[in-house]
């Protein structure tokens, strides 16, 4: 296979480009490899899904628009790192001051909401920033921002109306506010928690609800999402142990984004998973633990975004994801930088360590 292969999003395709691999959507082949793209083909692809990853091959000059897009995206990534750190600091202030000055905290929360809706519209670049980033010993606040952004993304995919989307974002950012009342020695314990300690930490969802429920002008959906974000569809969650549609919509959404963010973050007591391994674990649990409709929308969009991303293998080799097998998510088909194509589901010696930044 030629070294001249790149992954391009549909809006950057131009007529005359040649497909390096079959173009698939929902396990259906739309166009066969070696097809030369025409304007009509490109328009069809754009209508189907603007997030598809298209593999292009051939000897062609660097398109100026593509290079400008790459340069602009790189600059945006640098800017977003600063934005994320600032928002994490703001969340710390919101948590610390909510009970003493709820009006100011609500104003700060609205500021965070405005920042997220303005800065994080490019979801592919957003995922590179928020997943696996070093929390700098401020996990609670960084994680709260991550869950807020992921929930905002899922709310967009669910086509929530603006007011409901804003309330979802508030609930997601505040979902762990109850932990400010939990003893830090237990919250940050390195060794395995005792049964009593785990039950103590589980109280944070109810504590968060108690903090928020009497705040003026805060929509009920916000504190219900906070209360129920650890409930599970099969009744195995906490604190109420309710199931199915008894769980508020926001609780069902944040359950997904909270778990995905937590799995992708390094902690003192656990190693982080790669995003693909996290998706694989959650996909197996989705029939029982998560709202299956919400999960499918989250899962299919995430698979679309990670197709075409660069990965680091345990062998120190690097490459790009060509295709994610939904029956074996952690082990995709990849093309190494030396152009070797590897199906990790059939290779017992290699596995993905992490998603990495593009070269």
C-alpha positions in Angstrom: 0.0 0.0 0.0 1.3 3.4 -0.9 2.8 5.8 1.6 0.7 8.5 0.1 -2.5 7.8 2.1 -4.2 10.4 4.2 -7.5 10.6 6.1 -9.7 13.5 5.0 -13.1 14.8 6.3 -15.8 15.1 3.6 -15.8 18.9 3.5 -12.1 18.9 2.4 -12.6 16.4 -0.5 -12.1 17.6 -4.0 -13.0 15.9 -7.3 -10.2 13.7 -8.7 -9.1 12.2 -5.4 -9.0 8.4 -5.3 -10.3 6.2 -2.5 -7.6 4.1 -0.8 -10.2 2.0 1.0 -13.9 1.1 0.7 -16.0 4.0 2.1 -18.4 2.4 4.6 -21.3 3.8 6.7 -23.2 1.7 9.2 -21.5 -1.5 7.8 -22.6 -0.7 4.3 -20.1 0.0 1.5 -21.0 3.4 -0.1 -18.1 3.5 -2.6 -15.5 0.9 -3.5 -11.8 1.6 -3.1 -10.0 2.9 -6.2 -13.1 5.0 -7.1 -12.2 8.5 -8.3 -14.3 11.0 -6.5 -16.6 13.2 -8.5 -18.5 16.3 -7.3 -21.7 14.2 -7.1 -20.0 11.5 -5.0 -18.7 14.2 -2.6 -22.1 15.8 -2.3 -23.6 12.4 -1.5 -21.0 11.8 1.2 -21.7 15.2 2.7 -25.4 14.5 2.8 -24.9 11.1 4.6 -22.5 12.1 7.3 -20.1 15.1 7.5 -18.0 13.3 10.1 -17.0 10.3 7.9 -13.3 9.6 7.6 -12.3 9.1 3.9 -9.0 7.5 3.0 -7.4 9.0 0.0 -4.4 7.8 -1.9 -2.2 8.9 -4.8 0.5 11.3 -5.7 -1.1 14.7 -5.4 0.2 18.2 -4.4 -0.7 19.4 -0.9 -3.9 21.3 -1.3 -3.7 24.8 0.2 -7.1 24.6 1.8 -6.1 21.3 3.5 -2.8 22.7 4.8 -4.6 25.9 6.1 -7.1 23.7 7.8 -4.3 21.6 9.5 -2.4 24.8 10.6 -5.6 26.4 11.9 -6.6 23.2 13.8 -3.1 23.0 15.3 -3.4 26.6 16.6 -6.9 25.9 17.9 -5.6 22.9 19.9 -3.0 25.1 21.7 -5.6 27.7 22.5 -8.1 25.2 23.8 -5.6 23.8 26.3 -5.4 27.3 27.9 -9.2 27.6 27.8 -9.7 24.3 29.5 -7.3 25.1 32.3 -9.0 28.5 32.9 -12.4 26.8 33.0 -11.2 24.2 35.5 -10.1 27.1 37.8 -13.6 28.6 37.3 -15.3 25.4 38.3 -13.2 25.2 41.5 -14.5 28.7 42.4 -18.1 27.7 41.5 -17.9 24.6 43.8 -16.3 26.5 46.6 -18.7 29.4 46.6 -22.1 27.8 45.6 -23.5 27.7 49.1 -22.2 31.1 50.2 -23.0 33.1 47.0 -25.2 31.1 44.7 -26.0 34.1 42.5 -22.3 34.6 41.7 -21.8 30.9 41.2 -24.7 30.7 38.7 -23.2 33.7 36.8 -19.9 31.9 36.6 -21.6 28.7 35.5 -23.3 30.6 32.7 -19.9 32.0 31.7 -18.5 28.4 31.5 -21.5 27.3 29.5 -21.0 30.2 27.0 -17.3 29.4 26.7 -18.0 25.7 26.0 -20.7 26.5 23.4 -18.3 29.0 21.7 -15.0 27.2 21.9 -15.9 23.5 21.5 -17.8 23.2 18.2 -15.1 21.2 16.5 -15.7 17.9 18.3 -12.8 16.0 16.8 -10.3 18.5 18.1 -12.2 18.7 21.4 -11.7 15.0 22.0 -8.0 15.2 21.5 -7.9 17.9 24.3 -10.2 16.6 26.9 -9.5 12.8 26.8 -6.5 11.7 28.9 -5.3 15.2 29.6 -3.2 15.6 32.8 -5.6 16.8 35.6 -2.6 18.5 37.4 -3.9 17.2 40.8 -7.2 19.0 40.2 -9.1 15.9 38.9 -12.4 16.9 40.4 -12.6 20.2 38.4 -10.9 18.9 35.2 -13.2 15.9 35.2 -16.2 18.2 35.7 -15.3 20.2 32.6 -14.6 17.0 30.6 -18.1 15.6 31.5 -19.7 19.0 30.7 -18.1 19.1 27.3 -18.9 15.4 26.5 -22.5 15.9 27.7 -22.8 19.0 25.6 -21.6 17.0 22.6 -24.1 14.2 23.3 -26.9 16.7 23.8 -26.1 18.2 20.4 -26.2 14.8 18.8 -29.5 14.2 20.5 -30.7 17.5 19.0 -31.8 18.9 22.3 -33.3 22.4 22.2 -31.0 25.2 23.4 -32.6 25.7 26.9 -32.5 22.0 27.6 -29.0 21.7 26.3 -27.9 24.5 28.6 -29.5 22.9 31.7 -27.8 19.6 30.7 -24.5 21.3 30.6 -25.1 22.9 34.0 -26.0 19.4 35.5 -22.9 17.8 33.9 -20.5 20.4 35.2 -22.1 20.2 38.7 -22.5 16.5 38.8 -19.8 15.9 41.3 -20.3 19.1 43.4 -21.3 16.8 46.4 -17.7 15.7 46.6 -16.7 19.0 48.2 -18.3 17.6 51.4 -16.4 14.3 51.2 -13.2 13.9 53.2 -10.2 14.4 50.8 -8.2 11.6 52.5 -10.9 9.1 51.4 -11.7 10.8 48.1 -8.0 10.6 47.0 -7.1 7.4 48.7 -4.5 5.4 46.7 -5.3 2.0 48.1 -8.6 0.1 47.6 -11.5 1.6 49.4 -13.2 -0.4 52.2 -16.9 -1.2 51.9 -17.7 1.6 54.4 -15.5 4.1 52.6 -17.1 3.3 49.2 -20.6 3.8 50.7 -19.4 7.1 52.1 -18.2 8.4 48.7 -21.5 7.2 47.1 -23.2 9.8 49.2 -21.8 12.6 47.0 -24.8 12.3 44.5 -27.3 12.9 47.3 -25.2 15.7 48.9 -24.9 17.4 45.5 -28.7 17.3 45.2 -29.1 18.8 48.7 -26.7 21.6 47.8 -28.5 22.5 44.6 -32.2 21.8 45.2 -33.0 25.1 46.9 -31.0 27.4 44.7 -33.3 30.0 43.2 -33.8 30.0 39.4 -32.0 26.7 39.0 -34.1 24.3 36.9 -35.2 21.1 38.5 -33.7 19.0 35.7 -30.2 20.2 36.8 -30.3 18.8 40.4 -32.2 15.7 39.2 -29.3 15.0 36.8 -26.8 15.5 39.6 -28.8 13.2 41.9 -29.1 10.4 39.3 -25.9 10.4 37.4 -24.8 7.1 39.1 -28.1 5.3 38.6 -28.0 2.4 36.1 -30.8 1.1 33.8 -30.8 -2.3 35.5 -31.2 -0.8 39.0 -27.6 -1.6 40.0 -26.6 2.1 40.5 -27.0 4.5 43.5 -28.2 6.3 45.6 -31.9 5.5 44.8 -31.3 2.1 42.9 -34.1 3.1 40.5 -34.1 1.7 36.9 -35.1 2.4 33.3 -37.1 5.5 32.6 -37.4 6.2 36.3 -34.0 7.8 35.9 -34.1 11.4 34.7 -33.0 12.0 31.2 -30.0 14.0 32.4 -29.0 11.3 34.8 -29.0 8.8 31.9 -26.9 11.1 29.7 -24.3 12.0 32.3 -24.0 8.3 33.4 -22.4 7.7 29.9 -20.2 10.8 29.7 -19.0 10.5 33.4 -18.0 6.9 33.0 -16.2 7.5 29.7 -14.3 10.4 31.0 -13.3 8.6 34.2 -12.0 5.6 32.3 -9.8 7.8 30.2 -8.0 9.6 33.0 -5.0 8.5 35.0 -5.5 8.4 38.8 -3.2 7.5 41.6 -5.1 4.3 42.2 -5.7 3.2 38.6 -4.2 3.4 35.1 -6.3 5.0 32.4 -7.8 3.0 29.6 -7.3 4.0 25.9 -10.5 5.6 24.5 -11.1 2.5 22.4 -10.8 0.1 25.4 -13.2 2.4 27.3 -15.7 2.3 24.5 -15.4 -1.5 24.3 -16.0 -2.0 28.0 -19.0 0.4 28.0 -20.4 -1.2 24.8 -20.5 -4.6 26.5 -22.4 -3.0 29.5 -24.7 -0.9 27.4 -27.6 -3.4 27.2 -27.9 -3.4 31.0 -26.4 -0.3 32.5 -26.9 2.6 30.0 -29.8 4.0 28.1 -29.3 2.1 24.9 -30.7 4.8 22.6 -28.4 7.5 24.1 -25.5 5.0 24.2 -25.8 4.1 20.5 -25.8 7.7 19.4 -22.7 8.4 21.6 -21.0 5.3 20.5 -21.5 5.7 16.8 -20.4 9.3 16.8 -17.3 8.4 18.8 -16.4 5.6 16.5 -16.7 8.0 13.6 -14.4 10.5 15.2 -11.7 8.0 16.2 -11.6 6.4 12.8 -8.6 8.1 11.1 -6.9 9.1 14.4 -3.3 8.2 15.1 -2.6 5.5 17.7 0.5 4.4 19.7 1.0 0.6 20.1 2.6 -1.2 22.9 5.5 -1.9 20.5 6.1 1.9 20.2 4.9 1.7 16.6 2.5 4.4 15.4 -0.2 4.4 12.8 -3.7 5.4 11.8 -7.0 3.7 12.5 -8.6 2.5 9.3 -11.6 0.8 10.6 -13.1 0.0 14.1 -14.7 -3.4 14.3 -17.8 -2.9 16.5 -17.4 -6.5 17.7 -13.9 -5.9 18.9 -13.6 -2.2 19.5 -10.2 -2.0 21.3 -8.5 -3.8 18.3 -9.1 -1.9 15.1 -7.6 -2.3 11.6 -4.7 0.1 11.4 -2.1 1.2 8.9 1.4 1.7 10.4 3.7 4.6 9.4 5.6 2.1 7.3 2.4 1.4 5.3 1.9 -2.1 6.8 -1.8 -2.8 7.4 -2.5 -4.7 10.7 -5.7 -6.2 12.0 -5.1 -6.0 15.8 -7.9 -8.4 16.4 -5.7 -11.1 14.8 -2.4 -10.0 16.3 -1.8 -11.3 19.8 1.5 -9.3 20.2 0.2 -5.7 19.5 -2.4 -3.6 21.1 -3.3 0.1 21.3 -1.9 2.1 24.2 -3.5 5.4 23.4 -4.8 7.9 20.8 -2.1 10.4 20.1 -1.8 13.8 18.4 -1.3 13.9 14.6 2.3 14.5 13.4 
